[in-house]
Amino acid sequence: MPYKETDTVKLYYTIGEVSEMFEVNTSLIRFWEKEFDIIKPKKNKKGNRLFTPEDIDNFKVIYNLVKEQGLTLDGAKKYLKENRKTVKHEMKIEKNQFSEIENKLKAIKSNLMEIRASL
């Protein structure tokens, strides 16, 4: 999946940042916003869309369903409607797994740094 993880946690992401994360055009982000009711960006005074981390998680699900699994938009909408609770639960589990993996990798890195320093 071409989604790129970032190190910083932001409260809001611009449409340009979201399109870069998923390597798609901004027009597709706007289109998905109209098509899927689970994406509700805030807008500033200027009218620019500001997406929350929850919106990003929803984009991950939509991207997976449409681009990777090949579902139609209607099929993705139906899937989300029928499985909304399980999708949110799966996203929480996935985040926890990433946190565990990240912690293990940090521990390995510190061990390797200690070994390198002792050489």
C-alpha positions in Angstrom: 0.0 0.0 0.0 1.5 3.3 -1.0 0.4 5.0 2.3 3.4 6.7 3.8 3.6 6.9 7.6 4.8 10.2 9.1 6.7 10.7 12.3 4.7 13.7 13.6 1.1 13.5 14.8 -0.9 16.4 13.6 -4.4 17.5 14.6 -5.2 18.5 11.0 -3.9 17.7 7.5 -4.4 19.7 4.4 -5.8 18.1 1.3 -2.4 18.2 -0.3 -0.8 16.3 2.5 -3.6 13.7 2.4 -3.2 13.3 -1.4 0.6 12.8 -0.9 0.1 10.2 1.7 -2.0 8.1 -0.6 -0.3 9.1 -3.8 -3.5 10.2 -5.4 -4.8 13.5 -6.9 -6.5 16.0 -4.7 -9.6 15.7 -6.9 -10.0 12.0 -5.8 -9.8 13.1 -2.2 -12.6 15.7 -2.8 -14.6 13.1 -4.7 -14.3 10.5 -1.9 -15.3 13.2 0.6 -18.6 13.7 -1.4 -19.2 10.0 -1.9 -18.5 8.7 1.6 -20.4 10.2 4.6 -17.7 9.0 7.1 -15.3 11.7 5.8 -16.2 15.1 7.2 -13.3 17.6 7.1 -13.4 20.8 8.9 -13.0 24.0 6.8 -11.2 27.1 7.8 -12.3 30.7 7.0 -10.7 30.5 3.6 -12.6 27.3 2.8 -9.6 25.0 2.8 -10.3 21.4 4.0 -8.6 20.2 7.1 -8.7 16.5 7.7 -8.4 14.9 11.2 -6.5 11.7 11.9 -9.8 9.9 12.1 -10.5 11.1 8.5 -7.1 9.7 7.5 -8.0 6.4 9.1 -11.3 6.4 7.1 -9.3 7.2 3.9 -7.1 4.2 4.7 -10.1 1.9 4.8 -11.6 3.4 1.6 -8.3 3.3 -0.2 -7.9 -0.4 0.7 -11.5 -1.3 -0.4 -11.5 0.6 -3.6 -7.8 0.6 -4.8 -6.5 -2.6 -3.4 -9.5 -4.9 -3.1 -11.1 -3.5 -6.3 -14.6 -2.9 -4.9 -16.8 -0.4 -6.6 -17.8 2.8 -4.8 -21.2 1.3 -4.2 -19.7 -1.9 -2.9 -17.3 0.0 -0.6 -20.2 2.1 0.7 -22.3 -1.1 1.4 -19.3 -2.8 3.1 -18.7 0.2 5.3 -22.4 0.5 6.2 -22.6 -3.2 7.1 -19.2 -3.5 8.9 -18.7 0.0 10.4 -18.1 -1.4 14.0 -15.8 -4.1 12.9 -13.8 -1.8 10.6 -13.2 0.6 13.5 -12.3 -2.3 15.8 -9.8 -3.6 13.2 -8.2 -0.1 12.9 -7.7 0.0 16.6 -6.1 -3.4 16.6 -3.9 -2.4 13.7 -2.7 0.7 15.5 -1.9 -1.3 18.6 0.1 -3.8 16.5 2.1 -1.0 14.9 2.8 0.4 18.3 4.1 -2.9 19.6 6.2 -3.4 16.5 7.6 0.1 16.8 8.5 -0.5 20.5 10.3 -3.7 19.6 12.2 -2.1 16.8 13.3 0.7 19.1 14.5 -1.8 21.6 16.5 -3.6 18.9 18.0 -0.4 17.7 19.1 0.6 21.2 20.7 -2.9 21.7 22.5 -2.5 18.4 23.7 1.0 19.4 25.0 -0.4 22.7 26.9 -3.2 20.8 28.3 -0.7 18.3 29.5 1.6 21.2 31.2 -1.4 22.9 33.3 -2.3 19.8 
